Amino acid sequence: MEIFDQFRGLAGIIALVVLAWGMSENRAGRPSWRWVMGALALQGFLAVLIVRVPVVWQVVTLANGAVAAIERATLDGSSYMFGYLGGAPLPFALKEGSEAPVVIAFQILPLVIVFSALAALLWHWGVLRWLVHGLSYLLRRTLKVSGVVGLSGGSNMFLGVVESPLVVRAYFARMSRADLFQVMVLAMATISGAILILYATTLSQTVPDAVGHMISASLISLPAALLVAKLMVPGEASADEEAEPALGEAGLKYESSIDAIVKGTMDGVQLFLAVIAVIIVVFALVSLTDQILALLPLVDGEPLTLKRVFGWVFAPLMWLIGVPFGEAQAAGSLMGTKAILNEYVAYLELAALPDGTLAPRSLLIVTYALCGVANLASIGLLVSTIGTLCPERRGEVAGLGIRSWVAGNMATAMTGAWIGLITWA
């Protein structure tokens, strides 16, 4: 690999910072360049600390064992309920050379329900609240964000795009515009625990230690999201937001352990059904679009497809963050699928790529760049959630929706660039 490929991601990071500043509502009101450099240094430090320090990486990858245990437990439940479709032994003999089918809806997606129930229980017991408090403290100490933003950033590591706003629901009415935008971008640039397990399970045969990389991606994307958000919508926190809100004041509460399990399960079922519905609709829309594009003249002897169009549009971005030129179109296609359609569909496509399409380093860059929920559907979901919790700011939240989507994708792309910088072929 040429040395230029190795360090091109540095130019990509600089370009993303400049682009975020260029899209700012108030370029003169941006944070100091010292703060910007500090945020970038924190991203690089986290990338090296988590991925390149063996002791830390071993601790992070311990989660692989926990996920495997949850996966086995979930399979016991799904096989009992769905029979061989859910993972029970097949009642018939397979043809020679064929493998047992993996039914995503019945064998993989139930993980969302189980982990959602476990997350609710751990929140009620205080385990997740303690972890959120720790992350919030670190964000406030290192990046000097407000207490509300720190609390939101910590909760996004464990709770979904719908649940995490509940943690700071009492503060939406009085938080500043800048802090409101930071909360939105943090939600866009990270993935929750339930989704993390789902994506890591999907990539387990493609990306070694996928769980560890997913955890690493969300942690590195926290300062990246705050950096982009502060550049695009600068401003000061409200005076009453400086101190961290007490976790006991959080809007996410359960009456008992049984209540937490039941409500967590119901939330998981909604997410389970939503993922199934989104995948069906996305694949249907892609098929319809490809059928329409097939009516156009051939390009390079092949019909146009949405995947090819995404590849051309997003290839420059993927090349800029470190993917070699020969692999940029395939990577760009995945990034386009993630940003426009859905990140899980993009991970399904990544897992299905023929061997050798992406080199190991490019595979990691793409895995990290895709690790966020910033897609068009999430705009509506985030706006409707915050708008319901705080109706008086619905219009302002809607106006920031597209900006938060752009910022979320820029943040995860920046994370991918950092991973490319510290990973050698």
Sequence and secondary structure as in RCSB ss.txt:
>XXXX:A:sequence
MEIFDQFRGLAGIIALVVLAWGMSENRAGRPSWRWVMGALALQGFLAVLIVRVPVVWQVVTLANGAVAAIERATL
DGSSYMFGYLGGAPLPFALKEGSEAPVVIAFQILPLVIVFSALAALLWHWGVLRWLVHGLSYLLRRTLKVSGVVG
LSGGSNMFLGVVESPLVVRAYFARMSRADLFQVMVLAMATISGAILILYATTLSQTVPDAVGHMISASLISLPAA
LLVAKLMVPGEASADEEAEPALGEAGLKYESSIDAIVKGTMDGVQLFLAVIAVIIVVFALVSLTDQILALLPLVD
GEPLTLKRVFGWVFAPLMWLIGVPFGEAQAAGSLMGTKAILNEYVAYLELAALPDGTLAPRSLLIVTYALCGVAN
LASIGLLVSTIGTLCPERRGEVAGLGIRSWVAGNMATAMTGAWIGLITWA
>XXXX:A:secstr
  HHHHHHHHHHHHHHHHHHHHT S GGG   HHHHHHHHHHHHHHHIIIII HHHHHHHTHHHHHHHHHHHHHH
HHHHHHHGGGGTS  SS   TT      IIIIITHHHHHHHHHHHHHHHHTHHHHHHHHHHHHHHHHH   HHHH
HHHHHHTTS TTTHHHHTGGGTTTS HHHHHHHHHHHHH   HHHHHHHHHHTTTTSTTHHHHHHHHHHHHHHHH
HHHHHHHS     GGGSS   GGG S   SSHHHHHHHHHHHHHHHHHHHHHHHHHHHHHHHHHHHHHTTS  BT
TB   HHHHHHHHHHHHHHHTT  HHHHHHHHHHHHIIIII HHHHHHHHHTS TTSS HHHHHHHHHHT S  S
HHHHHHHHHHHHHH GGGHHHHHHHHHHHHHHHHHHHHHHHHHHHHH   
